[in-house]
Amino acid sequence: MIFVMEKDVLIRQKHIPMGFLAAWLMVTVTIQWIMLDMYLPALPILVEEFGVTEGELNVSLNAGIISAAIATIIGGTLSDRYGRKPVMIISMLLAIAGCLCCALSRGVVMLSIMRGIAGIGSGSVCTVANAMLKDSFAGKRFRRNMTILQSVAAVGPIFAPALGSFLINISSWRFIFYFLAAGTFVTMVPMLISTETLPVENRFSNKFSDVLEETVQIAKTPAFSLFLGIIALLTIPIWAYVAVSSYVFITDFGLSNTGYGVYYAVGTAFSVMAPFIYLLLAKKLNSRMIVRITILLMLMSGVMLLTIGEINPVLLILCVVPMYFSEGIIRPLGLVILLDEYSYVAGSASALVSFVVNIVGAIGTALATIGWKSMIHGTGMITMACVIVAILFWAIICAKGYLKARLDK
């Protein structure tokens, strides 16, 4: 259900309904999230086809993540200066070109480079989409639409590995990237007829370097950086699990590609539920209490991974359920709090959030594949370390009274 009320509409579309705009942005972001992990089932295949190690192949995964992170800063900042629509269209074209070239790759080097190009487009699309939602809606409807956006976007990672396995079975791993290019093209069509959501009078009139400087100033704000740090720390374990999941389920537990897709989908299904759980919690609890709950859930996941994660795939899924709930709740909560607090630079604020989350994603995948004797135990250790630092950041926020008005709502 897309929530739209007249009083909550800030910028009205001329050619498409506001409800369609919200739904379209959700589908657009979902396609870009699919791009991150749809080819996970192909990793064991590519290790043999390209004659490389898991660590070498992981470069292609990190190339997409890191380039997407960098693109969020550039894309969000450019959209504050030149408007959302032109930046979104150019970003989508880059994502399409990158995916098509990935499909033609003959080795890990070319695949990594092309994943980087696709990541530039994908990262910019996601951050501009968040800013467009903030431009268009206000109040409770913004909160609800942003929460639904984060939930629907999580549908992509749920079905991506299963869909990737299906495409591999009927064709080859290359068809995965053709599919992604086509999906991005379809979502680009409504953008061509949409109304710009950032009027000229609301854009930064300064030079691009000045806009970047404004972004840097936001990042230097202790309240922003510490709270964003908590979001990032509760995201790292998810990326660590994603990076090793195909190896663990297929190689260690002996599942087929299809079996892996099913287990992966069951686990990540909780990411879809989590933002809606957040909405329910927000009716009874303030944001301060909800943050504490997310940290506790991640702690539970870390302990479970270290104790029962290696026994069988069912228990492994149970181990990551609290992790998915934690990340799935803190993500929409964090975006709402930070974009509300820094609404005057929504594009830059959204870009910073996306940048940091993607960068720590690369950190998570790298840490998970550094040569642990057990990838599951390694993920558990990473999770525990992140929880400890997150608790430290939270203690500072509480002691200094940062974001007090937002957290007490």
N, C-alpha and C positions, 0 to 999 in steps of 0.2 A: 504493500500500500504506500503510495507517495502522498505525503502530506503537503497540501498547498492551500493557503488561505489568502484572500486579497490583501489583508493588512500585513502579511508576512512576505509579500513580494516586493523586492527593491527595484529590480530591473525587469520589465516585462518584455517577453519575446514577441516579435511582430508576426512571424510566420509559423511558429510551432507553439503548442500549448505548454504552459509552465510545468505541468505534470510530466509531459513527454521529455522536457529538458532534464528534469531530475532523473528520470528513468534512463535516458540516453547517457548521461554522465556516469551512471552506475554501470551500465553495460560497457562503456568505453574503458573505464578503469579495470573492470573485470578482465577484459581481453588483454590488457597490458600486464596484469598480474599472472595470467595464464602463461604469458611469454617467459616468465622467470623459471618455471619448473615443469613445463609440459614435456620437455625432453629428458627429464630425469630417468625414465625407464630405458632410455637409449644409452645411458652412460656405460653400463657393462658391455654393450655391443660395440660402442665406439672405442673402448679400451683395446679390444681385439682388432677392430677394423683399422684404426690408426696406428696400432702398435705402440701405445703409450701407457704410462702408469696412471693410477687413479689421481694422484696429485697433479700430474701434468695436464690431465683432462679437466681437472677442477679449475684450471686457468680460464677455460671457456665460460664456466659458470660465474666466476668472479669478475670476468671482463664485463659481462652484462650487468652485474650488480654495481660495480664501481662506476662504470660509465653512466648508468642510470642515476647514481647518486650525484655525480658531478653535474649532470644535465638538469637535475631538479633546481640547483642553485641558479644556473644560467637561465633555464626556461622560466622559472618563477620571477626572477628579476627582470628579464626581458618583457614578460607579460605585464609587469607593473609599469614599464616604460612605454611599450608599443601596443598594448592591448592583448587580450586573451586569444582572440580569433586567429590572427596571423601566426602567432607562436604555436598554437595548437595544430594548425594545418601543416606547417613546416615539420613539426615534430612527428606527426603521423606519417608523413611521406618518408622521413628518415627511418622510422620503425619498419615500414613496408619494404624499403630498399634493403635494410639490414637483414630482414628475415629471408628475402628472396636469395640473397647472397649466401646466407647460412646453408640453405638447401643445396647450394652448388659447391660447398666446401669439400676439399679433398684431403684435408689434414687438420690437425688441431690448431695450427697457427692461423690459418685462414678462418676457421670456425670461431676462434677467439676474437679476431679482429672484427668479423662481421657481427658477432654477438655484441661487441662494444658499440658498433654503429646503431644496431637495433636498440640497445640499452639507452643510448642518448635520446632517441625519439621516445621510447617508452617512459623513461623517467620524467621527461618534460611534460608529456601528456598527463601523467598522474597528478603532478603538482599543480598544473594549470586547471585541471578539472576540479580539484579541491577549491581553488581560488574562485572559479566560476560559480560554484555552489554558494560560497560565501558572498559573492557579489549579488547573487540573485535572491537569496532568502535571508530572513532574520528571525530572531526570537526562538521560540520553542520549535518552530517548523525547521529552522536551520539545524538545531540540535538533532531532531529526529531524522531529517534527511541525511545529515552527515553520518549518523549512526547506521542508518540503513545502507548508505553507500559503502561504509567499511564492512558491513556484514555481507552484502551482495558481492563485493570484491573478493571476499574470502571464498566464494563459491568456485572461483577460478582454480585456486590451488587444490581444492577438494577433488574436482573432476579432471584436472589437468593430467596427472599421471595415468589415470584410467583411460582418458581419451587418447593420450600419447601412446599407451600400450595398444589400444585398438587400431590406431593409424599405422603403427609398426607392423601389426599382424596382417593388415589388409594390403599394405604397400611397403613402406620403409621409413626409417627415421627422418629422411629428407622431407617426406610429405607433411611432417609436423610443422615445419617452417613455412611451407606453402599455405597451410591452413591458417597460421598466424598472420601471414601477410594479407590473406583474403579477409579475415576477421577485422583487421585494422582498417582496411579499405572501406568495408561496409559501415563501420562506425564513423568514418570521416565524412560520409555523404551529408548527414544532418548538420555537421559543422559548417558546410558551405552555405547553407541557407539560414543559419542562426543569426541572431542579433548580438552584436558585441556587448558583453556584460560590464565592461569597464569604460565608462564614458571618458572622452578626451580630457574633460576638466578634472577628472579624478586621478589621472595618471601622473607619474613623476615627470616633471619637465626638465629635470637635470640630466646631465650626461650619464651614460651607462656606468661609468666608473663611480659616479656619485651615488647611483642607485645601489651598486655593490657595496659601497661604503656604509649605506644605511642598513643593508643586510648584516654586515659585520658588526655594526653597533647593536643590533638586536641580539646577535649571538653572544655578545659580551655581557648582556644583561644577566646577572646571577640568577634571577627568578626563572628566566626563559631557559638558560643553559642547564641548570640543575634539574628542572622538571623534564626537559627534553632528554637529559641523561638517564632518568629513570625509565622513560619510554624505551630508549635505546637498549638499556641493560636488560629489560624484560623481553626484548626482541631477539637478542643474540642467541639464546638457547634454541629458539624456533629454527633459525637459520642453520645452526649446528646440526640439529636433527634432520632437517631437509637435506643437507649435504651428504649425510651418511645413510639416509634411509634406504635408498635403493640397494646399496652394498649389503646392509644388514639384513634386509628382508629377502633379497634374491640370493646373495652369496652365503651369508651365515645361516639363515633359517631355511634356505633351499626352496623358496617360493618361486612361482612363475611370474612373468611380467604382469599377467592379469591378476594373480593373487596379490602381488605387491600393490597394484593400483587399488584393489579393494580395501586392503588394510590401511593404506595411506588415506583413502577417501573417508573411511570410518573415523580415523583419528582426527583429521582436519575438519570434519563436519562440525566439531565443537567450536571451530572458529566462526562459523555462521551463527551459532546459537549465542555466542558470547556477547556480541554487541546488544542483542535484545535482552540478555540478562542484565547488562549494564543499564538499559532503560528502566527495567523493573527495579533494580537496586536504587537508581536515582530518585525514584518516587518515595523511597523510605529512608534512604541514607544520604548524607552529604558526600561530596567528592573526596573529602579527606579520608573518610572511613573506607570508601571504595578503593582508594589507592592502597591502603593497608591490606585489604583483602587480596588485591592482585599480587602484592609481594609475598604474602603467605602462601598463595596458590603456587607460585613459582618455587618457593622453598620446598613444598610438598613434592613437586615433580622432581626436583634434584635428588631428594632423599630416596624416592622410589626408584629412580634410574640406577642409583648406586647399589640398591639392595635386591631388586627383583627384575630389573630390566632385561637381563640376559637369559631368563628362564625359557620364555617362549614368546611368539609374536603377539599373542593376546595380552599378556602382561605388559609388554612393551607399549602397546597402545594405551593401556590404563595409566602407564607412567606419564605419558605425554598429554593426557587429557587436562590435568590442572595447568600445564604449560600453555595449552591453547586457550583455555579460559582466561588465564592471566593476561596474555598478550592481546587477546581479542577484546578484553574490557579496557585495558589501559590505552589502546590505540585510539578508539573514538573519543574516550574521555579526554585524552591529552590533546587531540586535535581541537575539540570544542573549547577547552580552556585556553589554549594558546592562541587560536585564531580569534576568539572573543577578546582576549586581552590585548592583542596586537592587530585588531581589525583594520587599522589605518594603513597597514602594509600586509594585507592578507596574502598576496602573492609571494612576497619574500619570506613571511613566516611559514607558509605552507612549504616553500622550497627548502627552508632550513630543516623542518621536520623530516621531509622526505629524504633529504641529503644524508642526514645523520643516520636514519633508520636503514638506508641502503648501505652506507659505509660499514655500519656495524654488522650488517648482513654478510658482507665480504669477510669481516673479521671472524664471524661465527663459522663460516664455511672453512676458512683457513685453519682455525683452531681445531676444528673437528677432524681434520685430515692430516695432522702433523705427525702421525705415527703412533697413536695410542695402541697399546696391546689389545684393548677392547674399545671399539668406537662408541659403544653404549656407555661404558664407564667414563670415557672421555667427555661425552656429552653431559653426563651427570656432574662431573667436576667443573665444567664450564658453567653449568647452571648455578651451582652453589657459589662460585666466585662472583657471578653477576648479581646474585641476591645480596651478598655481603656488601658490595659497593652500592647497590640500590638503597639498602637500608641506611648507609652513610649519607647519601645524597638527601634522602627523605628527612633524616634527622636534622640536617642543616636547614632545609626548607622550613621545617616546623620551628626550629630555634630562632631563625631570622624573621619569621612571619611573612615569608614570600607568598604571593598569590592568595593571601588570606581570604579576601572577599570572594574569589572564585572557588576556592576549596571548601569554604563553609556553606556554599549553596547546596 
